Amino acid sequence: MTRSPLLDLPGAIPAPDDSPDAAVPWHFGDPFAEQRAATRGVGVVDRSHREVIAVPGEERLSWLHLVISQHVTGLAEGAGTEALILDSQGRVEAHMLLAHVDGTVWLDTEAGAQTSGARPGRVPLLAYLEQMIFWSKVEPRDATAERAVLSLVGPHTPALLAEAGLPVPDGPYAVAEGAGVIVRRMPWPGPDAADLLVPRADLLTWWQRLTAAGARPTGSLAFEALRVESAHPRAGLDTDEKTIPHEVGWVHVAAHVAKGCYRGQETVSKVHNIGRPPRRMLLLHLDGSDTVPEPGDQVRAGERVVGKVGSVAQHHELGPIALALVKRSIEPGTPLTVGETGTSAAIDPDAIPADSPALGRAAAQGLRG
């Protein structure tokens, strides 16, 4: 993971060495003020540690359509989406964001993302894509040295883009390119956001331009708190080796239930139509004690283990919060504890995901009736 030059800015505080965000600024002295700025104005976040892959070629859409979980044959220029790589059992291996512009689909994903390849063992995401080319007219390449991700978060994002001389795409996942920067509007975290794929050589220049236009320097600590509040999962933190898309809200968002064959599609379609996932990702409110749970800590209902914690954050209004994969049978009002110290936790009833309609099951019941 390449260390960001923005860590050398005055006031930039690095994350702990074991953090997945250790290569970018953690905060700039006041993470709670940074959160408030990103909910009331606009903050700019260095996410340049994300891996970037470019997929040009005349068959880029039809080829990607067969490889990833999302329906992209009709992904227009100037559009983006989310997508997954699943294993043969439909379990999540990688999550990515797409931007289609000027004859290329740009994918950005977690640093070091890996997936199961054509042979036993795991390989980097790019290596897996290269294994799947066969005779397709596509040329996926590592573009991390070409592009770096900066994110704007907050309701003033459109105005900030205009002030900085950048295009303002119209609505979530819309994409536009201007001044050498690819802009993708995002519906999370927070009330409005945009990801900017800037030339990596100009990362510092664009950071300075955005802050001069009014964006507050914001660290990954604030970004993660707002992501957790919005109940959007992060691959590797909120997923494990058993996670299927339905458990973390990625069906429809990143996994299409009705498109043609792709690896893991049978599980996605079957669970959506006739089943229920065994777990669901919930937002937990933790008590205000000094002991903060760690990712991977067990969630208990009484003496029974019913789940485990993923992302944990300190929110400027909600206090300590966490995302956790919890057994579906657990009711919203069930008292929970987390970790070895038994930190009390309560399920946020407003963040409970809606059940899949299980259309196939309903149809079968109708036929029997």
C-alpha positions in Angstrom: 0.0 0.0 0.0 1.6 3.3 -1.1 1.9 6.0 1.5 0.0 9.1 0.5 2.0 12.4 0.2 -1.0 14.1 2.0 0.3 12.5 5.2 3.0 15.2 5.1 0.5 18.0 5.2 0.5 20.2 8.4 -1.9 18.7 11.0 -2.3 15.3 9.2 -2.4 12.5 11.7 -1.7 8.9 10.5 -3.9 6.0 11.4 -2.5 3.1 13.5 -0.2 0.8 11.5 -2.7 -2.1 11.6 -5.5 0.0 10.1 -6.6 -0.6 6.6 -6.4 3.2 6.2 -2.8 3.5 7.5 -1.6 4.9 4.2 -3.8 8.0 4.2 -4.6 10.7 6.9 -6.7 9.5 9.8 -7.7 13.0 10.8 -6.5 16.5 10.9 -6.8 17.3 14.6 -10.5 17.2 15.2 -12.3 14.2 13.8 -15.7 15.2 15.3 -15.5 18.7 13.7 -14.6 17.0 10.4 -17.7 14.8 10.7 -19.9 17.9 11.3 -18.4 19.7 8.3 -19.1 16.6 6.2 -22.8 16.6 7.3 -23.4 20.4 7.1 -21.0 21.6 4.5 -18.4 19.5 2.6 -15.3 17.7 3.5 -12.6 16.3 1.2 -11.1 12.8 2.1 -7.9 11.3 0.9 -8.8 7.7 -0.4 -5.8 7.4 -2.6 -4.9 4.0 -1.1 -7.7 2.5 -3.1 -6.6 0.2 -6.0 -7.6 1.4 -9.5 -8.1 -0.8 -12.5 -8.8 0.5 -16.0 -10.7 -1.7 -18.5 -10.6 -0.3 -22.1 -11.5 -2.3 -25.2 -14.4 -2.6 -27.6 -15.9 -5.6 -25.7 -15.4 -4.1 -22.2 -19.1 -4.1 -21.3 -20.0 -7.5 -22.6 -16.9 -9.0 -21.0 -17.4 -7.3 -17.6 -21.1 -8.4 -17.7 -19.9 -12.1 -17.6 -17.3 -11.5 -14.9 -18.9 -9.3 -12.3 -22.2 -9.5 -10.5 -23.8 -6.3 -11.9 -25.7 -5.8 -15.2 -23.5 -3.6 -17.3 -24.1 -4.4 -20.9 -26.1 -1.2 -21.1 -23.9 0.9 -18.8 -23.8 4.2 -20.7 -20.9 6.5 -21.0 -21.3 8.9 -18.2 -22.7 6.3 -15.8 -21.3 4.3 -12.8 -22.5 1.6 -10.5 -21.3 -0.8 -7.8 -20.4 -4.5 -8.4 -19.0 -7.6 -6.7 -16.8 -10.6 -7.5 -18.3 -13.7 -6.0 -17.0 -17.2 -5.5 -18.8 -20.2 -7.0 -21.0 -20.4 -3.8 -22.1 -16.8 -4.1 -19.9 -15.5 -1.3 -18.5 -12.0 -1.5 -14.8 -11.8 -2.5 -14.4 -8.2 -3.7 -16.5 -5.1 -4.0 -15.8 -2.3 -6.5 -17.1 1.0 -7.8 -17.4 1.6 -11.6 -17.2 4.7 -13.7 -17.7 4.4 -17.5 -16.2 7.4 -19.4 -14.4 7.9 -22.7 -14.2 4.3 -23.8 -12.9 3.0 -20.5 -14.5 1.5 -17.4 -12.6 2.5 -14.3 -12.9 0.2 -11.3 -11.7 1.2 -7.8 -11.6 -1.2 -5.0 -9.9 -2.0 -1.6 -6.2 -2.1 -1.7 -4.9 -5.6 -2.0 -8.3 -7.0 -3.1 -8.1 -10.7 -3.9 -10.4 -13.4 -5.3 -10.2 -17.1 -6.0 -8.7 -17.7 -9.4 -8.8 -20.4 -12.0 -6.5 -22.5 -9.9 -6.6 -23.2 -6.2 -5.6 -20.3 -4.0 -6.3 -16.5 -4.1 -4.9 -14.0 -6.6 -5.0 -10.2 -6.8 -8.2 -8.9 -8.4 -6.4 -7.7 -11.6 -4.8 -11.2 -12.0 -8.2 -12.8 -11.8 -9.6 -10.4 -14.4 -6.6 -11.2 -16.7 -7.3 -14.9 -16.3 -10.9 -14.3 -17.5 -10.0 -12.5 -20.8 -9.7 -15.5 -23.1 -10.4 -14.1 -26.6 -12.3 -11.0 -25.5 -11.2 -7.7 -26.9 -10.4 -6.0 -23.5 -7.1 -4.9 -21.9 -7.5 -4.5 -18.1 -4.5 -2.8 -16.5 -3.4 -1.6 -13.1 -4.1 2.1 -13.2 -3.3 2.8 -9.5 -0.2 4.8 -10.6 -2.4 6.8 -13.0 -5.3 7.7 -10.9 -6.0 8.4 -7.2 -9.3 8.7 -5.4 -10.4 11.8 -3.5 -13.9 11.9 -2.0 -16.1 14.9 -1.3 -18.8 14.3 1.4 -21.6 16.7 2.4 -24.6 18.6 1.1 -22.5 21.3 -0.5 -20.7 18.8 -2.7 -22.3 20.1 -6.0 -21.5 23.7 -5.2 -17.9 22.8 -4.3 -17.4 20.9 -7.6 -18.6 23.9 -9.5 -16.4 26.2 -7.5 -13.4 24.0 -8.2 -14.1 24.1 -12.0 -15.2 20.5 -12.1 -18.3 19.0 -13.8 -21.4 18.3 -11.6 -22.9 14.9 -12.7 -26.6 14.8 -12.4 -27.6 12.3 -9.6 -26.2 9.2 -7.9 -23.7 7.2 -9.9 -23.7 9.7 -12.7 -20.2 10.3 -14.1 -18.5 13.1 -15.9 -14.9 14.1 -16.9 -13.5 17.6 -16.9 -10.1 19.2 -16.2 -8.6 15.8 -16.4 -10.6 14.5 -13.4 -13.3 11.8 -13.5 -16.2 12.7 -11.2 -18.7 10.1 -9.9 -21.6 11.2 -7.8 -22.3 8.9 -4.8 -25.4 8.4 -2.6 -23.3 7.6 0.5 -21.9 8.3 2.9 -24.0 11.3 4.1 -26.5 13.4 2.3 -24.4 13.8 -0.9 -20.9 12.8 -2.0 -18.7 12.4 -5.0 -15.6 10.4 -5.8 -12.9 12.1 -7.9 -10.4 10.0 -9.8 -7.6 12.6 -10.2 -4.3 12.2 -11.9 -2.1 10.7 -9.2 0.8 13.0 -10.1 -1.5 15.9 -9.3 -3.0 14.6 -6.0 -1.6 17.3 -3.8 -2.5 20.0 -6.4 -6.1 18.9 -6.5 -6.3 18.6 -2.7 -5.2 22.2 -2.4 -7.6 23.3 -5.1 -10.5 21.6 -3.3 -9.7 23.0 0.1 -9.2 26.5 -1.4 -12.7 26.2 -2.9 -14.1 25.5 0.6 -13.8 21.8 1.4 -12.6 21.0 4.9 -9.7 18.6 5.1 -11.2 15.4 6.5 -9.6 12.1 7.5 -10.6 8.5 7.0 -11.9 8.4 10.7 -14.7 10.8 9.9 -15.5 9.1 6.5 -15.8 5.7 8.2 -18.1 7.1 10.9 -20.5 8.5 8.3 -20.2 5.2 6.3 -21.1 3.2 9.4 -24.0 5.6 10.2 -25.4 5.1 6.7 -25.1 1.3 7.1 -22.9 0.7 4.0 -20.6 -2.3 4.3 -16.9 -2.4 3.6 -15.4 -5.5 2.1 -13.0 -7.2 4.5 -14.4 -5.4 7.5 -18.1 -6.0 7.4 -17.8 -9.2 5.3 -16.2 -12.6 6.1 -15.6 -15.8 4.2 -19.3 -16.7 4.4 -20.9 -13.4 3.5 -23.4 -13.4 0.6 -24.7 -10.2 -0.9 -28.1 -10.4 0.6 -26.7 -10.2 4.2 -25.1 -6.8 3.7 -27.5 -5.0 1.4 -25.6 -5.5 -1.8 -28.4 -7.2 -3.8 -29.7 -4.7 -6.4 -27.1 -2.2 -5.4 -24.1 -4.3 -6.5 -25.5 -7.7 -7.5 -28.2 -8.2 -10.2 -30.7 -11.0 -9.4 -31.9 -11.8 -13.0 -29.1 -11.3 -15.4 -27.3 -14.1 -17.2 -24.7 -16.5 -15.8 -21.9 -15.2 -13.6 -19.9 -16.9 -10.9 -22.2 -17.2 -7.8 -25.3 -16.1 -9.7 -27.3 -19.2 -8.7 -27.0 -18.4 -5.0 -27.9 -14.8 -5.5 -31.0 -15.7 -7.5 -32.1 -18.6 -5.3 -31.8 -16.7 -2.0 -33.5 -13.7 -3.5 -36.5 -15.7 -4.8 -37.1 -18.5 -2.4 -34.9 -18.1 0.6 -33.7 -15.8 3.4 -30.1 -15.1 4.2 -29.0 -16.6 7.6 -27.7 -13.3 8.8 -28.2 -9.6 8.3 -26.0 -6.6 8.8 -27.4 -4.3 11.6 -26.4 -0.9 13.0 -25.7 -1.2 16.7 -25.6 1.6 19.2 -22.9 0.8 21.9 -22.9 2.1 25.4 -20.6 5.0 26.2 -18.0 3.1 28.3 -14.3 3.4 27.7 -14.0 -0.1 26.2 -14.7 0.0 22.4 -15.2 -3.4 20.7 -12.9 -4.5 17.9 -13.8 -5.8 14.5 -14.4 -9.6 14.9 -15.7 -9.4 18.5 -18.6 -11.7 19.2 -22.1 -10.4 19.6 -24.2 -12.2 22.3 -27.8 -12.4 23.3 -27.4 -13.6 26.9 -24.9 -16.5 26.7 -25.6 -17.3 23.1 -23.3 -16.1 20.3 -25.5 -14.5 17.6 -23.1 -12.6 15.4 -19.9 -10.6 15.2 -18.8 -7.0 14.9 -17.4 -5.5 11.7 -16.7 -1.7 11.5 -16.7 0.3 14.7 -16.8 4.1 14.8 -17.2 7.1 17.1 -20.0 9.3 15.7 -20.2 13.0 16.5 -23.9 12.7 17.4 -24.7 9.0 18.0 -21.6 8.1 20.0 -20.0 4.7 19.6 -21.7 2.7 16.8 -20.9 -0.5 14.9 -22.0 -2.6 12.0 -22.5 -6.3 12.9 -23.5 -9.5 11.1 -26.3 -10.9 13.3 -28.5 -14.0 13.0 -31.8 -13.2 11.3 -33.8 -14.6 14.2 -32.7 -11.8 16.6 -35.5 -9.3 17.1 -34.8 -5.6 17.2 -35.4 -5.1 20.9 -33.2 -8.0 22.0 -30.6 -6.9 24.6 -27.1 -7.6 23.2 -23.5 -7.5 24.5 -20.3 -7.2 22.4 -16.8 -8.4 23.1 -15.1 -10.0 26.1 -16.0 -7.0 28.4 -19.7 -7.3 27.6 -20.3 -3.9 26.1 -24.0 -3.3 25.9 -25.5 -2.9 22.4 -28.9 -2.0 21.0 -30.1 -2.6 17.4 -31.1 0.6 15.6 -34.7 -0.2 14.5 -34.5 2.5 11.7 -31.6 0.7 10.0 -33.0 -2.8 9.8 -33.0 -3.8 6.2 -36.2 -4.8 4.5 -36.6 -8.5 3.7 -36.4 -9.7 0.1 -39.9 -10.3 -1.2 -39.1 -14.0 -1.9 -41.2 -13.8 -5.1 -40.6 -17.5 -6.0 -41.9 -18.6 -2.6 -44.9 -16.4 -2.9 -45.7 -17.7 -6.4 -45.4 -21.4 -5.2 -47.7 -20.7 -2.3 -50.2 -19.1 -4.8 -50.1 -22.2 -7.0 -50.6 -24.5 -4.0 -53.6 -22.3 -3.0 
